[in-house]
Amino acid sequence: MAQQTEENGKKPIARLVVPIVVFGGALGIAGVLWLSNSATTVAQECSVDADALAALDAVTVGQLAAVLPTGTGRGYSDLKFVDEDMNPMTLAEFTGKPLLVNFWATWCGPCREEMPALNNLARAYDIADFQVLTIDLDLGDEGIKLAREFLDEFGLESLPLLADPTFAAFERLQKSGVSLGLPTTLLLDAKGCELAVLQGPAEWDSPSAFKLIDTLIEVGSLS
């Protein structure tokens, strides 16, 4: 179980989302999200665990009140992205323990603000029990360089640099109605099945967050 910090009287932060649009291959910001990629795969199906969803729903309070337990049966073990060296990867390489998967970008203000808290959260848990995965959406090879510079500048050494430089993985979330912009966070069980979603930032190192992740580990680990 992770060490918890004091709430210090903070109010829940605003659930800000930066919407995304692509115009003729160029990335921009707009009032809606629209991405196209005909090669996007359909999410695998998972069984719905009503008990797990009820347990998570009971602890989505305080700083994490906007987290939505879903129970839609979506699975993401085949979700594709790359590592810092542009080597292809899938989420299956990280399954076997519950995951928090966060989509972010250096040009996304709310994303930048929540990254230190995500780093604190990642550092608080044994990687064998739970892992935070951060997938950057800055475009191309230069985008990965920008993401590395950001992580290094702020000392975010507990966050892995993974990337979706073509937006294919993020488009899959959009087509499934999971996300309208950044940041977007998935809470997955040990098989890569979706248990909850958050659109917008959160205080991921608050007591509410630690309680949520402790519960995720309890209900989402392999039996």
Summary of the structure (lengths in Angstrom):
residues: 223
radius of gyration: 16.2
end to end distance: 17.9
largest distance: 47.3
contacts: 734
relative contact order: 0.26
helix: 30%
strand: 23%
